[in-house]
Amino acid sequence: MTNPRTRSGIIDVQTHYVGPRAAQIVAAICARGGDLRGLGSRLEASDPMLGLEARLDAMDRAGVGVSVLSFAPVGVIKDDALGGDLCSAANDDLLEACRRHPDRFVAAAALPFPDTEASLRELQRIAGKPAFRAVHVVAQTTGYTPDRPDIEQVFAAAAALGLPLIIHPAAGVSDLSPHFDAYGLSSGMHAMVSHALVAARIIQCGMMDRIEDLELILTHLGGILPFLIDRLDSRNQGPALHPPSHYLRTRVTVDNCGYPAGPALRCALETFGAERIVVGSDWPSRPIAPVIESIRALGLDDAAEQMILGDNAARWFDPARPRRTQ
């Protein structure tokens, strides 16, 4: 039977999915009293995080043609073996979702950072699967530093496969200090600082020069980066060949998750340019429509608006475009 759903040119680069294999492992962890940063509360069968039909309906209502699926951003799992098992199960679930709906979904692979040997093995295991179009890196400044030589090796392997890094803050983790976790600050501020710090360290350590094909996609407008870029430029002490602003405008892309049309989004536009912004909803934690409406409310010309809504993301995430797998 013909699928009645039709595609549009809008690509949503940030949506999260917990498939059946990963859900079993998550349930077992929670049953033993483990903490996956609040993910345990999402394990009811009716939760849209666990299914595909509800998200396809949400995509259709919002006019989204393609969604990039990634596992929930649970952060560092201290048990290396368990983290590896969870990421492998999550990736198998992502691959199955893409197989079932190849024109609607592509995926960002989960890797068990900071276990770099396991990360390299998992990257090799999924390398030949063209549905994987990125690597999903959960930023956690208390977990590891991203410029460790062994982690740089993982990033270089991903770049060699044409996979950008989608950098997302860990859910519910108070990276800066647990003393400032109250009143919603872990999500409202810690998250917006942590992944910006991880990205800034990748940039300022010179990794972008050493790995010429490495590209970063930062969620939530890159957190605090658009607002501090002049300060980073003036205080940069890293070995990178250019000031941080150079890489933000040439090698970094940000999604607009959580930001309505207004001063913050316009600051990001001035910092990065329209060619470096994409749509990211964070579905099902957030609805899809507002991130699209926020772009359309900016009053951009048609070309700039379409770049943000789909054209910028299409070079990585259009299922009809092949990517290199070796």
C-alpha positions, -999 to +999 in steps of 0.1 A: +000+000+000+013+034-009+024+056+021+000+086+021+026+108+039+044+132+017+078+148+022+086+185+024+120+203+024+121+208+062+147+187+081+146+185+119+181+176+131+173+170+168+148+144+178+153+116+203+142+080+202+144+051+226+137+019+207+127-015+221+162-030+226+175+001+244+143+004+264+148-031+278+183-021+290+170+012+304+142-006+323+167-030+338+190-002+349+161+017+365+148-015+382+181-018+399+179+018+412+201+033+385+197+069+374+197+078+337+191+115+343+153+112+344+149+089+315+133+063+338+102+084+339+098+080+302+094+042+301+057+040+299+046+023+267+025+053+257+054+077+258+062+092+223+099+088+230+094+050+225+075+049+193+075+060+156+039+066+147+034+095+171+065+112+158+055+107+122+021+123+129+039+152+146+062+156+117+033+156+092+014+182+112+044+205+114+053+199+077+087+182+084+099+159+058+129+143+075+139+139+112+173+129+125+169+104+152+193+101+181+192+083+214+182+102+246+211+123+259+217+103+291+253+114+296+283+094+309+275+058+322+301+048+347+299+011+339+318+008+306+303-025+296+268-013+303+273+019+284+286-001+254+257-025+255+232+004+257+248+023+228+249-008+206+212-015+213+203+021+207+220+021+174+203-011+163+170+005+172+179+036+152+189+015+122+156-004+123+136+028+125+154+041+094+149+008+076+111+010+082+109+046+071+139+053+049+125+085+034+116+100+067+144+091+091+182+092+092+202+087+125+230+100+146+249+072+162+254+068+199+289+061+211+299+050+247+321+079+256+345+082+273+354+045+266+372+053+234+382+017+225+345+007+227+335+039+208+359+030+180+346-006+178+310+007+177+319+033+151+335+006+130+304-017+134+280+009+121+303+025+096+288+007+066+253+017+074+243+047+053+213+056+075+238+069+101+246+105+091+262+119+123+277+109+157+257+121+187+281+134+214+266+141+248+286+169+263+294+166+300+322+187+313+325+166+345+328+134+325+358+139+302+377+164+282+371+162+245+407+170+234+422+138+249+443+121+222+422+090+223+389+109+220+404+129+191+411+096+174+374+088+176+364+122+162+389+117+134+374+083+125+340+099+124+351+127+102+368+103+078+333+087+074+317+120+066+299+121+100+296+154+118+294+156+155+260+166+170+269+180+204+241+179+229+242+186+267+236+158+290+200+158+303+195+168+339+233+169+348+245+199+368+280+201+352+291+234+368+281+227+404+254+206+422+251+236+446+234+255+418+210+228+406+178+242+421+150+262+405+155+245+370+190+258+366+205+224+355+184+226+323+181+264+321+218+272+325+241+243+331+231+226+299+236+258+279+272+262+293+284+226+292+281+219+255+294+254+247+325+246+268+330+212+250+327+228+216+350+257+225+377+233+238+375+213+206+380+245+186+406+262+206+428+231+211+435+230+174+415+199+167+396+215+138+430+222+121+443+187+127+411+171+115+402+190+084+369+173+077+356+176+112+323+195+115+303+203+146+265+207+149+256+223+183+221+221+197+202+250+213+220+278+193+253+266+207+244+277+242+264+307+253+288+307+223+270+334+202+271+358+231+307+353+241+324+350+208+342+383+210+354+375+245+367+341+233+385+357+204+402+383+226+412+358+253+421+328+231+453+311+242+450+278+223+471+265+194+443+268+168+455+285+136+425+310+137+404+328+163+373+308+175+350+330+155+366+317+123+356+281+130+321+291+142+314+307+109+330+280+087+329+246+105+301+249+131+263+247+126+237+253+153+201+243+157+174+267+169+159+245+196+141+264+223+145+299+209+116+320+195+121+348+170+138+375+190+171+389+202+188+355+210+180+341+175+191+373+158+223+373+178+230+338+165+222+349+129+247+377+132+273+354+147+270+324+125+251+335+094+219+320+080+240+293+062+250+279+096+217+275+113+193+245+111+160+234+126+161+213+158+130+206+178+141+183+206+109+162+200+093+147+219+105+168+248+093+199+229+067+203+201+080+207+166+059+236+152+074+265+173+110+261+159+096+263+124+074+293+133+103+311+149+123+310+116+094+321+095+087+350+119+122+365+114+112+380+080+141+366+062+142+364+024+130+332+009+165+319+002+178+324+037+146+310+052+148+278+031+185+274+040+176+272+077+145+251+072+162+224+051+189+233+027+217+236+052+209+203+068+203+185+035+240+180+027+243+156+057+207+145+063+188+142+031+182+104+028+183+106-010+219+119-009+245+091-004+273+095+022+306+078+021+308+048+043+346+042+043 
